[in-house]
Structures are given as structure tokens and as C-alpha cells.
Amino acid sequence: MPAVEAWLLGGPADGRITSIEVDENGFLPQLLILPQSGAYLGIREHPSPPAQYRYVRCDGEDDPPTFQYDGPLPHDE
């Protein structure tokens, strides 16, 4: 799938440019769900479950396309 570079504002990906896949008609999604996971050193034996973060496309911001952080998703979504 082709991709374009988009700017992410706020949240864990603040200030980053990343590739976002476009649909079959060449359009970007209105909503991104970005998973983030990692292993942590400490008293736990297992890494924490991945966290998912929501970014919403900003209207009128097309050069480059911009997505604004909208918060974490609850673990059950």
C-alpha cells in the first residue's frame, strides 16, 4: 500500500514525521491507532501489555498532513 509522510502532534509521538498508509483511492485515514510496547526492567517478570494511542486528522492541515493526539485507548477497545 502506498504511504505519505504525516506529522504527529502531542502524545508519545509528538513532533515526529511518520509514514501513513493511504487507502485504495489514495486518501489518508481520519483516525490513527498507534500501538506502543516495550519490555521494562524491574520487579515484573513480563512486559506490560501494549498501549494504543489515538491520533485524529486535523482539518485543513495538508502540507504535510497533520494528526493531533487524542489520548490513549482503553485496554478493552
Contacts in CASP RR format, 6 or more apart in sequence:
PFRMAT RR
TARGET T0000
AUTHOR 0000-0000-0000
METHOD contacts of the structure
MODEL  1
MPAVEAWLLGGPADGRITSIEVDENGFLPQLLILPQSGAYLGIREHPSPP
AQYRYVRCDGEDDPPTFQYDGPLPHDE
1 21 0 8 1.000
1 22 0 8 1.000
2 21 0 8 1.000
2 22 0 8 1.000
2 26 0 8 1.000
3 19 0 8 1.000
3 20 0 8 1.000
3 21 0 8 1.000
3 22 0 8 1.000
4 19 0 8 1.000
4 20 0 8 1.000
4 22 0 8 1.000
4 28 0 8 1.000
4 64 0 8 1.000
4 65 0 8 1.000
5 17 0 8 1.000
5 18 0 8 1.000
5 19 0 8 1.000
5 20 0 8 1.000
5 64 0 8 1.000
6 17 0 8 1.000
6 18 0 8 1.000
6 19 0 8 1.000
6 20 0 8 1.000
6 28 0 8 1.000
6 64 0 8 1.000
6 65 0 8 1.000
6 66 0 8 1.000
6 67 0 8 1.000
7 15 0 8 1.000
7 16 0 8 1.000
7 17 0 8 1.000
7 61 0 8 1.000
7 64 0 8 1.000
7 65 0 8 1.000
7 66 0 8 1.000
7 67 0 8 1.000
8 14 0 8 1.000
8 15 0 8 1.000
8 16 0 8 1.000
8 17 0 8 1.000
8 18 0 8 1.000
8 55 0 8 1.000
8 66 0 8 1.000
8 67 0 8 1.000
8 69 0 8 1.000
9 15 0 8 1.000
9 58 0 8 1.000
9 66 0 8 1.000
9 67 0 8 1.000
9 68 0 8 1.000
9 69 0 8 1.000
10 68 0 8 1.000
10 69 0 8 1.000
11 53 0 8 1.000
11 69 0 8 1.000
11 71 0 8 1.000
12 34 0 8 1.000
12 36 0 8 1.000
12 53 0 8 1.000
13 34 0 8 1.000
13 53 0 8 1.000
13 55 0 8 1.000
13 69 0 8 1.000
14 69 0 8 1.000
17 64 0 8 1.000
20 28 0 8 1.000
20 29 0 8 1.000
20 32 0 8 1.000
20 65 0 8 1.000
20 67 0 8 1.000
22 28 0 8 1.000
23 29 0 8 1.000
28 57 0 8 1.000
28 65 0 8 1.000
29 57 0 8 1.000
30 56 0 8 1.000
30 57 0 8 1.000
31 54 0 8 1.000
31 55 0 8 1.000
31 56 0 8 1.000
31 57 0 8 1.000
32 54 0 8 1.000
32 55 0 8 1.000
32 56 0 8 1.000
32 57 0 8 1.000
32 67 0 8 1.000
33 52 0 8 1.000
33 53 0 8 1.000
33 54 0 8 1.000
33 73 0 8 1.000
34 52 0 8 1.000
34 53 0 8 1.000
34 55 0 8 1.000
35 50 0 8 1.000
35 51 0 8 1.000
35 52 0 8 1.000
35 53 0 8 1.000
36 50 0 8 1.000
36 51 0 8 1.000
36 52 0 8 1.000
36 53 0 8 1.000
37 47 0 8 1.000
37 48 0 8 1.000
37 49 0 8 1.000
37 50 0 8 1.000
37 51 0 8 1.000
38 47 0 8 1.000
38 48 0 8 1.000
38 50 0 8 1.000
39 47 0 8 1.000
40 47 0 8 1.000
40 48 0 8 1.000
49 75 0 8 1.000
51 72 0 8 1.000
51 73 0 8 1.000
52 72 0 8 1.000
52 73 0 8 1.000
52 77 0 8 1.000
53 69 0 8 1.000
53 71 0 8 1.000
53 72 0 8 1.000
53 73 0 8 1.000
54 69 0 8 1.000
54 70 0 8 1.000
54 71 0 8 1.000
54 72 0 8 1.000
54 73 0 8 1.000
55 67 0 8 1.000
55 68 0 8 1.000
55 69 0 8 1.000
55 70 0 8 1.000
56 67 0 8 1.000
56 68 0 8 1.000
56 70 0 8 1.000
57 65 0 8 1.000
57 66 0 8 1.000
57 67 0 8 1.000
58 66 0 8 1.000
58 67 0 8 1.000
58 68 0 8 1.000
END
